[in-house]
Structures are given as structure tokens and as C-alpha cells.
Amino acid sequence: MRRNLLPALPLVALALAGCFRSQRPPPPTLASVAAQLLESVEAEGGVASAYVVDAATGAPLLVHRAHARLLPASTMKVLSTAAALSALGVDYRFRTPVTLEGTQKGGLFEGEVVATASGDPSLGSWRFPETLTSCEQVAEAMWTRGIREWRGSVRVRGADGWLEGPLGPGWEWDDAAYAYSAPPGTFVFRENVVDLSLARAEGAACGAVPEVSVTPTLATFNAVVHLDTAAERPGLSCVRDRGGAGVQCVWRSSAEECPRAASVRLAVDEPQALFAACVEDALERRGVARLLGPINVESPAAPKVLAPPVSEPLLELVSPPLSELVKATNKESLNLYAERLGMRFALERTGAEGFSALRTALVEELARRGLTPRDVRPVDGSGLSRHNLATARGLVEVLRTSLAEPYSDALLDSLPVAGLDGTLKSRPVPPGTEGRLRAKTGTLSGQKAFVGVAERPGDAEHPRVVFALMLGNLDEQPSVTPTAAFDRFAEALLTLPLR
């Protein structure tokens, strides 16, 4: 019997070895990592959707509920900025004409300094050197014309435009006070915001009235600040005053922590008043004296100004090229810029502005790309509206089709780079993959979305892919946060086999 058993031992060993080999887990792939992540989201009642395609062919490489409609949030900006680039071109610039409407005799001008609204979202913005000095440019142009005194006012023509109120369709009233919800009317100045700062004097109690300041100092802004010294956590929050043009803010502090200062950036309803005050201030600093009293009063500098008023061009205030505006829009996720670029696109395509015209124009643009409102349902250009809907497939196709158009480099350059800039600056990236993942992010309460491009130079078959990851109905404290899910998804996308 022993002689019969010994020859069988090698066969048993081989069988056991094969058994052990079959129990080893397969190497991870994008598909396996994505499945684990998405299942964990859905196990907690969330909705998860993912779609990855080859950038050149559009061939699907990963599909998970790709037709589920969720809130796109700020990923909607990819559509609005791509649409603007397609219609206007990367070199397009907004031009805001400024005219003198009145009379000039000698060194005295009497009448109105009139700016005609162009929809430029960057006018007066601190983000660009050429727009930061808009008021100084007006003052310098008047000085160059020999004007040393003026009597009259600064006015904006076309400032009312189509604006239907402080909120777009589906925007939350809770957002209305803040800069990210600044109303995108036809005239924008200093991005339609002011900075509100609060400060307690050294040694002052938490209940002491703080010093309140507004920047720019020339702004007229009504803010009422209340104190809450029994809050669980310190903080500053504001809501729009429904009965007026200002805001009501609450500065909270706790017994354990009493902050000495706080600040918040708030939206303004009348940017034309801010522009007028800015120009008046710039003229004064340039040395152009403002005279009071009615027009056509004799002045020592220019007596008997009785000539009929005329309208003469003074200068044009010119924006940076559209490529730079789109870059700011997507890198920093600027809602006001996205809306204004979208409205300019709507004007180009339909001859009208407004959210209804924007929706019509965007639906036509989607159809040009082979998409329907079932793929992407646009309501605004920024993604603030809770009425927007999109599928992962729809977002991917918007971006993928853009890569084949003349403006593709400008759009791609506008997307945040993981680990480098924009809204993805703080995200970790695997060693050796720096600069290879660009994506637009979108965030609303309980919703997170990403759409972007990943470069895979080691993959001869699929060297570039376009992807979307959408997570909805999220729990307040999920076991896997949406940011952590994106980080893991992105790492797999860059480093693992796709299947």
C-alpha cells in the first residue's frame, strides 16, 4: 500500500498548488476599483454613475448607470464655456464703450459720462490688470481731452437689460446674499460683489459691537450685523434682506472661541452705482474737480457753456480674450462668468439674452453634438440651478466632442489640473502622473460631479480617455466621502489597466 501512495504525492501537491493559485485575487483594474467605490455609495442609499470612453473614438471603456440623470452642479460650466468658445472664438473680447454726452468748453465738461453695458463679466475685476484699472482709464481719457472740471453724473446705459431678479431659475434663496450667487445682469462691475469685514477691538468682549467695513470703501452697501454669543461653533453667515437691498448677517461665537475678525464676500444688486462711485473717485484722484449745481452754469474755467450737448466716444474698456475668461471660469468655478459667457452665446445664437434664450441656444448646441435634453437638460450656465440635469454620458460627450473642435486647447487648458491648480489644487496625485488629469468639479448639497480628461501615455490602445463620475443623494457623513472616491477613481484611471 505504501508503494502505491508515494507516486501519488506529486499529483496531490500540484493539485493543492493550483488551488492556492486560484484563490489569489486578480490584479486590480479601473473596472474593479470603480465597482467597489460605486457599490459603497449605493449601499448607503446614494446614486452613483460613471462613464469612461476613448477620447479619439468614443468607444465606451467603463459604463455604470451612464444614463442616470443627476445634478451636474458646476460641471455645467463645461457646456456653457465650450458653447461660448464655439460661437465666438478664443480671441473674442467684450468691449464696453464709454461716451461723453454733454458739452465741453475749455477745461470744463458738463453732462454725463455714459458706459453702455456689454455683458463683460470682468469689467473692474481684480483678476486681470487690464480690467482692474477701468475707472482710472476713464479718468485718464478725460484728462487727456483737457478736461479739468466737470459737472454732471456717471450713468450706465442698458444696465437693466433682461435681469428678472436676484436669482436664476432653481437657485436657492439661501445662496442669494453671497458672491457665488451674484446676479448676472447685462452690466457687471467688480464681479458684482463687495467684501464685508468685521473686527472686534483688542480685548473687547464677544458681545461688543464690532467695527464693520466694506471694500471698496466707496461702495454704498446696507448690512445689518447681529451677534450670537451662545453658538456651538463660531462663524459668519448672511441672508439677503427681502425687504430691501441689503443683507442681514449673524456673527456667531462660542464660549470656547471668540474670533477677533471675520469677512465674507457678498453680492450687490446695483453694480452701476458701484461703477459710478468708482469713476467719480478716479476723476477726483486724477485732479479733475467736480462742480456742484445745475448744468450750464458759468465757470471761471469755461464761462458761458451754452453749446448744445453732443455724444462723443471717449474710450472702450476691453476685456481679456475669451480664452482667459474661460480659464478663470473653470479653474475657479466662477458662476457669474459662466452665466455671462452663456448669455453672450445665447445672444449670438438667438439674438436675445435671458435664461429662456440660454436654454434654447444650449439645447441647439447639444443637438449639434448629437445629444438631447435627456442627456443634458440645461437651465442655466453655471450649474447653480437645481433644475439642471445631466447624465455621465452626456457630460462626457460634451467634453469629448469639444476636443475635436478648433477651441479644444483653450477649453482643455481651462480645466483644473489635479494636484496643481484650480479646484483640484489640493488633490493628491500618484507619483509620476503629475499634470495628466484635468477635470471640472461640481458640488451642491448631497451632490458631487466630475468630468475631465486623463492622459495614459503607457497605454498604446487608449492613451487619452474622457471620463465623468457623478454621485448623488449622498449621506451627510458617508463611509467614503465623494472627494475620497474621486481620488481613488482618478488614481485607478491613471495607473491601472482599464479592464
C-alpha positions in Angstrom: 0.0 0.0 0.0 2.8 2.4 0.8 4.4 1.8 -2.6 1.1 2.8 -4.2 0.7 6.0 -2.2 4.2 7.5 -2.7 3.9 8.0 -6.5 0.6 10.0 -6.0 2.1 12.6 -3.7 3.4 14.9 -6.5 0.0 14.9 -8.1 -1.6 15.9 -4.8 0.9 18.7 -4.4 0.3 20.0 -7.8 -3.4 20.0 -7.3 -3.1 21.9 -4.0 -0.8 24.4 -5.6 -3.3 25.0 -8.3 -6.0 25.5 -5.7 -3.9 28.2 -3.9 -3.2 29.9 -7.2 -6.9 30.1 -8.0 -7.7 31.8 -4.6 -5.3 34.7 -5.3 -7.3 37.9 -6.0 -6.9 39.2 -9.6 -4.9 42.3 -10.0 -6.9 45.5 -9.6 -8.2 47.3 -12.6 -10.1 50.6 -13.1 -13.3 48.5 -13.5 -12.8 46.6 -10.2 -11.9 49.7 -8.3 -14.8 51.7 -9.7 -17.2 48.8 -8.9 -16.1 48.8 -5.3 -16.4 52.5 -4.9 -19.8 52.9 -6.6 -21.2 49.9 -4.7 -20.2 51.5 -1.4 -22.0 54.7 -2.4 -25.2 52.9 -3.5 -25.1 50.7 -0.4 -25.8 53.8 1.7 -28.7 55.0 -0.5 -26.7 57.2 -2.8 -26.8 57.2 -6.6 -23.6 56.6 -8.5 -22.8 56.9 -12.2 -19.6 56.6 -14.2 -18.6 56.7 -17.8 -15.2 56.4 -19.4 -14.6 56.5 -23.2 -11.6 56.6 -25.5 -11.1 60.3 -26.4 -10.4 59.6 -30.1 -13.1 57.0 -30.9 -15.7 57.5 -28.2 -15.7 53.7 -27.5 -17.0 53.0 -24.0 -14.4 51.6 -21.6 -16.4 51.8 -18.4 -20.1 52.1 -18.0 -22.1 52.3 -14.8 -25.6 53.8 -14.8 -24.3 56.1 -17.5 -27.9 57.3 -18.4 -28.9 58.1 -14.8 -29.8 61.8 -14.6 -28.3 63.7 -11.7 -27.5 67.3 -10.8 -24.4 68.3 -12.7 -23.7 71.3 -10.5 -20.7 73.3 -11.8 -19.8 70.7 -14.4 -22.5 72.5 -16.4 -19.8 75.2 -16.9 -18.0 72.9 -19.4 -21.1 73.1 -21.7 -21.6 76.9 -21.3 -17.9 77.8 -21.8 -17.5 75.3 -24.7 -20.6 76.8 -26.3 -19.2 80.4 -26.0 -15.8 79.3 -27.4 -17.5 77.6 -30.4 -19.6 80.6 -31.3 -17.3 83.5 -30.5 -13.7 82.1 -30.9 -10.9 82.1 -28.4 -9.8 85.7 -29.2 -13.2 87.3 -28.7 -13.1 90.3 -26.3 -16.0 92.2 -24.7 -15.9 95.9 -25.4 -17.7 98.4 -23.2 -18.0 101.8 -24.9 -17.8 105.0 -22.8 -19.1 108.2 -24.3 -19.3 111.8 -23.1 -22.9 113.2 -23.6 -22.9 116.9 -23.0 -20.7 119.9 -23.8 -17.1 120.8 -23.3 -15.7 124.2 -23.4 -12.1 124.7 -22.4 -11.4 122.6 -19.4 -15.0 122.2 -18.3 -17.2 119.3 -19.3 -20.9 119.4 -18.4 -23.1 116.4 -18.9 -23.0 112.6 -18.5 -20.2 110.1 -18.6 -22.1 107.1 -20.1 -21.0 103.5 -20.2 -23.0 101.1 -22.4 -23.4 97.6 -20.9 -21.7 94.9 -22.9 -22.1 92.0 -20.6 -18.4 91.9 -19.8 -18.1 89.8 -16.6 -14.5 91.1 -16.0 -15.1 94.8 -16.0 -13.4 96.2 -12.9 -12.3 92.8 -11.8 -9.2 92.4 -9.7 -8.3 89.2 -11.5 -6.9 90.9 -14.6 -4.5 94.0 -14.8 -6.4 95.4 -17.8 -9.8 95.4 -16.0 -8.7 96.4 -12.5 -7.9 99.9 -13.7 -11.2 100.5 -15.6 -12.1 103.6 -13.7 -8.6 105.0 -13.9 -8.8 104.5 -17.7 -11.9 106.6 -17.9 -10.4 109.4 -15.8 -7.2 109.4 -17.8 -9.1 109.6 -21.1 -11.0 112.7 -19.8 -7.8 114.3 -18.6 -6.2 113.6 -22.0 -9.1 115.5 -23.6 -8.1 118.5 -21.5 -11.0 118.2 -19.0 -10.1 119.7 -15.6 -13.5 120.3 -14.2 -16.8 118.5 -14.7 -20.4 118.9 -13.7 -22.9 116.1 -14.2 -23.1 112.4 -13.5 -21.9 108.9 -14.4 -24.6 106.7 -15.9 -24.8 103.1 -17.4 -27.0 102.6 -20.4 -28.6 99.1 -20.7 -27.9 98.1 -17.1 -31.4 96.8 -16.6 -31.4 94.5 -19.6 -33.2 91.2 -19.2 -32.5 90.6 -15.5 -35.6 89.0 -13.9 -34.5 89.3 -10.3 -31.6 88.4 -7.9 -31.9 84.7 -8.6 -31.9 82.5 -11.6 -34.4 79.7 -12.1 -33.9 76.9 -9.5 -31.3 78.9 -7.5 -31.6 78.7 -3.7 -32.7 81.8 -1.8 -30.1 80.8 0.9 -27.4 81.5 -1.7 -28.7 84.9 -2.7 -26.5 87.0 -0.4 -23.2 85.5 -1.4 -20.7 86.4 -4.1 -21.1 83.0 -5.8 -24.7 83.9 -6.4 -24.2 87.4 -7.7 -27.0 88.3 -10.2 -25.7 88.1 -13.8 -27.3 91.2 -15.3 -26.2 92.8 -18.5 -23.9 95.2 -16.6 -21.3 93.7 -14.3 -18.7 95.7 -12.3 -16.2 94.3 -9.9 -17.9 91.0 -10.3 -21.0 92.5 -8.6 -19.5 91.9 -5.2 -18.3 93.8 -2.1 -16.2 92.5 0.8 -17.7 92.8 4.3 -15.2 92.7 7.2 -15.9 92.6 10.9 -13.4 93.2 13.6 -13.5 93.3 17.4 -11.3 95.8 19.2 -8.4 94.3 21.2 -9.7 93.0 24.5 -13.4 93.6 23.6 -15.9 91.0 24.8 -17.7 88.8 22.3 -20.9 90.7 22.8 -19.2 94.1 21.9 -20.4 95.8 18.8 -17.8 95.1 16.1 -16.4 97.5 13.6 -18.0 96.9 10.2 -16.2 97.9 7.0 -17.0 97.4 3.3 -14.4 97.2 0.5 -14.3 99.0 -1.8 -14.8 101.9 0.6 -16.7 103.9 -1.9 -19.4 101.3 -2.0 -22.8 102.0 -0.5 -24.0 98.8 1.0 -26.5 98.1 3.7 -25.5 95.3 6.1 -27.1 94.7 9.5 -24.9 92.5 11.7 -26.4 90.6 14.7 -24.3 88.8 17.3 -24.9 85.3 18.6 -22.5 84.6 21.5 -24.0 81.3 22.5 -23.4 79.4 19.3 -21.9 75.9 19.3 -19.4 76.9 16.6 -18.1 80.3 15.5 -18.9 81.5 12.0 -20.4 84.3 9.9 -23.5 83.8 7.7 -25.7 86.3 5.8 -29.1 86.3 4.1 -30.5 88.7 1.6 -32.9 91.2 3.2 -36.2 90.5 1.4 -37.5 93.9 2.3 -34.6 95.9 1.0 -31.3 96.0 -0.9 -29.0 94.9 1.9 -28.2 91.8 3.9 -28.8 90.5 7.4 -25.7 88.8 8.9 -25.2 86.8 12.0 -21.7 86.6 13.6 -21.6 83.6 15.8 -19.1 82.8 18.6 -18.9 80.2 21.3 -17.8 80.3 24.9 -14.6 78.4 24.0 -13.8 80.5 20.9 -14.3 84.2 20.2 -12.8 85.2 16.9 -11.4 88.7 16.6 -12.2 89.2 12.8 -14.3 87.7 10.1 -15.0 88.5 6.4 -17.4 87.4 3.7 -17.8 88.4 0.0 -21.4 89.5 -0.7 -23.4 90.1 -3.9 -24.7 93.6 -4.9 -27.8 94.3 -6.9 -26.7 97.7 -8.5 -23.2 97.4 -9.9 -23.9 100.6 -11.9 -23.9 102.6 -8.7 -20.6 101.0 -7.7 -19.2 101.9 -11.2 -20.3 105.5 -10.9 -18.8 105.9 -7.5 -15.5 104.3 -8.8 -15.3 106.7 -11.8 -16.1 109.7 -9.6 -13.3 108.7 -7.2 -10.8 108.1 -10.0 -11.6 111.5 -11.5 -11.0 113.2 -8.2 -7.7 111.4 -7.7 -6.6 112.4 -11.2 -7.2 116.0 -10.4 -10.5 116.6 -12.3 -12.6 118.7 -10.0 -16.3 118.0 -9.7 -18.5 121.1 -9.6 -21.9 121.1 -8.0 -25.1 122.8 -9.2 -27.1 122.7 -12.4 -25.5 122.2 -15.8 -24.6 125.2 -18.0 -23.7 127.5 -15.1 -20.8 129.8 -15.8 -17.4 128.7 -14.5 -14.2 130.6 -14.3 -12.5 127.8 -16.2 -15.1 127.9 -19.0 -17.6 130.7 -19.0 -20.9 130.7 -20.9 -21.2 127.0 -21.7 -24.3 127.1 -23.8 -23.5 124.9 -26.7 -26.0 122.1 -27.5 -25.0 118.7 -26.0 -23.3 116.1 -28.2 -22.3 112.5 -27.8 -18.7 111.8 -28.4 -16.8 108.5 -27.9 -14.3 108.6 -25.0 -12.8 105.1 -25.0 -13.6 101.4 -25.0 -13.0 99.3 -21.9 -11.8 96.0 -23.4 -11.8 92.6 -21.6 -9.1 89.9 -21.8 -9.6 87.4 -24.6 -12.3 84.8 -24.2 -9.7 82.1 -23.6 -8.6 83.8 -20.5 -12.1 84.4 -19.3 -13.0 80.7 -19.8 -9.8 79.8 -17.9 -10.9 81.8 -14.9 -14.4 80.5 -15.1 -13.4 76.8 -15.0 -10.3 76.9 -12.9 -12.0 78.9 -10.1 -15.6 77.8 -10.9 -16.9 81.4 -11.2 -20.7 81.3 -11.5 -21.1 84.9 -12.7 -18.6 84.4 -15.5 -20.3 81.2 -16.6 -23.7 82.9 -16.8 -22.4 86.0 -18.6 -20.5 83.8 -21.2 -23.6 81.7 -21.6 -25.7 84.8 -22.2 -23.3 86.2 -24.7 -23.5 82.8 -26.5 -27.3 83.0 -26.4 -27.3 86.5 -27.8 -25.0 85.3 -30.7 -27.2 82.3 -31.5 -30.8 83.6 -30.8 -30.5 87.4 -30.8 -31.7 87.6 -27.2 -30.4 87.2 -23.6 -32.1 85.6 -20.6 -32.4 82.2 -19.1 -35.0 81.1 -21.6 -32.9 82.2 -24.6 -29.9 80.5 -23.0 -31.7 77.2 -22.7 -32.9 77.4 -26.3 -29.4 78.1 -27.5 -27.8 75.3 -25.4 -30.3 72.7 -26.5 -29.5 73.6 -30.1 -25.8 73.3 -29.3 -26.3 69.9 -27.7 -28.2 68.7 -30.8 -25.3 69.8 -32.9 -23.2 67.4 -30.9 -25.7 64.6 -31.2 -27.1 65.0 -27.7 -30.7 65.6 -26.4 -32.1 67.1 -23.2 -32.3 63.5 -21.9 -28.6 63.5 -21.9 -28.2 67.1 -20.6 -31.0 69.3 -19.5 -29.6 72.9 -19.2 -31.4 75.6 -17.3 -28.6 78.0 -16.6 -24.9 78.3 -17.5 -23.3 77.9 -14.1 -24.9 74.8 -12.6 -26.4 76.7 -9.6 -29.9 75.8 -10.7 -31.4 72.7 -9.1 -33.4 72.2 -12.3 -30.4 71.2 -14.3 -30.0 67.5 -15.0 -27.3 65.6 -16.8 -26.0 62.1 -17.3 -22.5 60.9 -17.1 -22.7 60.0 -20.8 -23.9 63.5 -21.7 -21.2 65.3 -19.8 -18.5 63.0 -21.4 -19.8 63.6 -24.9 -19.9 67.4 -24.4 -16.2 67.3 -23.5 -15.2 64.7 -26.0 -16.8 66.4 -28.9 -15.1 69.7 -27.9 -11.7 68.1 -28.2 -12.2 67.8 -31.9 -13.1 71.5 -32.4 -10.7 74.5 -33.0 -11.0 75.8 -29.5 -10.1 72.5 -27.9 -6.8 73.6 -26.5 -8.4 76.7 -24.8 -11.1 74.5 -23.2 -8.7 71.8 -22.1 -6.3 74.4 -20.6 -9.2 75.9 -18.6 -9.8 72.7 -16.7 -8.3 72.4 -13.2 -5.2 70.1 -13.1 -5.2 67.6 -10.2 -2.5 68.5 -7.6 -1.6 71.7 -9.4 -4.3 74.4 -9.7 -7.9 75.5 -9.5 -10.5 73.5 -7.6 -8.2 70.4 -7.8 -5.1 72.0 -6.5 -5.1 70.2 -3.1 -5.9 66.8 -4.5 -3.2 64.1 -4.3 -1.8 62.5 -7.4 0.2 59.3 -7.8 4.0 59.8 -8.3 4.8 60.2 -12.0 1.3 61.2 -13.0 1.6 64.9 -12.3 -0.3 67.1 -14.9 -2.0 64.1 -16.5 -5.5 64.6 -15.1 -7.7 67.6 -15.8 -11.3 67.8 -14.6 -14.1 70.2 -13.8 -15.7 69.7 -10.5 -19.3 70.3 -9.3 -20.7 70.5 -5.8 -24.2 71.0 -4.4 -25.7 69.8 -1.2 -25.6 66.0 -1.4 -24.2 66.0 -4.9 -20.8 65.7 -6.4 -19.8 65.5 -10.1 -16.5 65.4 -12.1 -15.9 65.5 -15.8 -12.4 65.5 -17.3 -9.6 64.1 -19.4 -6.9 61.6 -18.3 -3.7 61.1 -20.2 -2.4 57.5 -20.2 0.9 57.6 -22.1 1.8 54.0 -21.2 -1.4 52.7 -22.8 -0.9 52.3 -26.5 -4.5 51.4 -27.2 -6.2 54.2 -25.1 -3.6 57.0 -24.5 -6.3 59.6 -23.6 -9.7 59.0 -22.1 -12.6 61.2 -21.2 -14.5 60.4 -18.0 -17.4 61.5 -15.8 -18.1 60.5 -12.2 -21.4 61.6 -10.7 -22.5 60.9 -7.1 -25.9 62.0 -5.8 -28.3 61.7 -2.8 -25.2 61.5 -0.6 -25.4 61.0 3.2 -24.1 63.8 5.3 -21.4 61.5 6.7 -20.8 58.8 4.2 -18.3 56.0 4.9 -16.5 57.0 1.7 -16.5 60.8 1.1 -17.1 61.9 -2.5 -13.7 63.5 -2.6 -12.0 60.3 -1.4 -14.0 58.4 -4.0 -12.8 60.7 -6.8 -9.2 60.4 -5.6 -9.3 56.7 -5.7 -11.1 56.7 -9.1 -8.6 59.1 -10.5 -5.6 57.1 -9.3 -7.0 54.0 -10.9 -7.7 55.9 -14.1 -4.1 57.0 -14.3 -2.3 53.9 -13.1 -4.3 50.7 -13.6 -5.4 48.7 -16.6 -8.9 49.8 -17.7 -10.3 46.3 -17.6 
